[in-house]
Amino acid sequence: MDRYVLKLYITGLTSRSQRAVATLQRLCDAELSGQYELLVVDVLEQPELAEQDKVLATPTVIKEHPEPQRRIIGDLSDAARVLAALDLLASPTHAPVTEARVKEAD
Amino acid sequence: MSITKLPTEIHGFDLIACGGLPEGRVTLVAGSSGSAKTVFGAQFLAAGVMVREEPGVLVTFEETPEDLRRNFRGLGWDIPAWEAQGKWAFVDVSPDPGEQPVFAGGYDLGALMARVQYAVKKVGARRLVLDALGAYFGQFPDQHTVRSELFRMTRALRSLGVTSLITAERGDEYGSVSRHGVEEFVSDNVIILRNVLDEEVRRRTLEILKFRGTDHLKGEWPFTIVPGRGIVAIPLAALELKQKSSDVRISSGNPDIDRMCGGGFFRDSIILVSGATGTGKTLLSTEFIAGGARAGDRSLLFAFEESREQLFRNAAGWGADFATLEAQGLLKVMCTYPESTTLEDTLILIKETVEEFKPDRIAVDSLSALERVAPVKSFREFVIGLTSAIKDKEVPALFTATTDSLLGGSSITEAHISTITDSIILLRYVELFGEIRRGMTVLKMRGSWHEKVIREFTIDGSGLHLGHPFRNVSGILSGVLSHAGAAAASSRIDDLFQDDPPRPPAH
């Protein structure tokens, strides 16, 4: 499996930010078995990175690798959409497992 | 706390805004598609950089910075250079043509705010523009979030110490202020730009709907976009009537007419010559210029009816050598075809040429040619703008106006201008016993005695020559002639003229 490179933009340490960080880490740990890099960027501290990546809303996840690049906006509470967007719901056999795990996580 | 104004340095706008935009506040600029909202916003920043050394930030929601840099080069703004000097920064929020983002859960616009704040701090911005909010609404599905975040942002802008403009699209020219109801967030100050189709002519206007807690001029003001300068607003009524009055006389270029006017025109007066086609209006303006040149005056002639060649040939036919005068720098002739441009642009062209050439005399032949290219409202504004601009320079100007009917009648031009002009000279065809003659009268000569009679005049190779006053004929001005007394056929013509009336003592 390709190594995932993810960037997560947040604004300060709000509860929404923390929820997004925790959810993303949990999903990645479960689905990518540690094969990922996650960079968390606080736009209040590094606005120039937000400018570079043209980020508007927070939280925003950018999947930089593998291609295609993709963006997810929101606190990631809709886990099924997050996984779909990260191409982690590709195989039908894989899907039910994910659903189960997500439920567990909630 | 009183509200201070920040001069925008957008040409003419600060007069309408009584000094500029309310400093440190947010102003909404609303307009339909193509109403020059983006130009207005960008010019607010560009003028800040160029005139007042105030850095600015442009947050662009619709067009990319690349497009904007290229588009505004045409207006003479070198944005890349200003970016390099740290006087201008873009925050690029234009939509990504690539894949749409996936929305998964609640979000805020913290990143946008952080970027705006970062850019403002980076260049030390005093001015900020957000262009255009409509596109921004389209990027997010959750309108409730977008609205509340926008509200938060406009509050945050106030604390940044910048004077901000937000542009927003509106559907109708005369309807609700903006399509997305943005005004409720920035309801303190609202400016509306319009681009209305009026009698097949586009007419741009600008209106300050409100400036909370501070003053501004009311109503719609015409503006135009000039290459190399951008938006130029035309604040007609804002021009002050502060002209001094001169009692120095200048020659009309024709000694006979000087006598009729009691010794010539006043140095700072506006003279209207009105008459039907072929009565000699162009000749009068030619003599006005030639007479000026004899006294060493430099003249500026705007011709809207005839080409350069025609003008020069006509002048030569009356003994005036325009080509030599131009070569000597005593004359500048501007020939334009009125249909090729708008009145607003023509007015600005005239003002700029007057600034540049600094003439001692101005002639416009004819104003009526401009009448046909624009709605009446625009034409009236043009005439007022033109006369104010010329009076401001305190140089004499001679305008010609063509009447619609050959005999008698008045022109629309006269109706708009007659109260503004200092002198009015009427040229009329007079039909007498199957013969067409020409008559001239000085209808008005502000601040001076003038002849009240209607004199016959003739035109030959050396110009215009005044004869005797008409007698026993009435109704020349209205064009409905009647002859008093049925004299014998042989003495009829003699009876038409009387001896010169007595003149006032010479001073």
Interface residues (C-beta under 8 A of the other chain):
Chain A: Y9 I10 T11 G12 R16 A20 V43 L44 P47 E48 A50 E51 K54 V55 L56 A57 T58 P59 T60 P68 Q69 R70 R71 I72 I73 G74 D75 L76 S77 D78 A79 R81 V82 A84 A85
Chain B: V91 D92 V93 D96 G98 E99 P101 V102 F103 A104 G105 G106 Y107 D108 L109 G110 A111 L112 M113 A114 R115 Q117 Y118 A119 Q139 F140
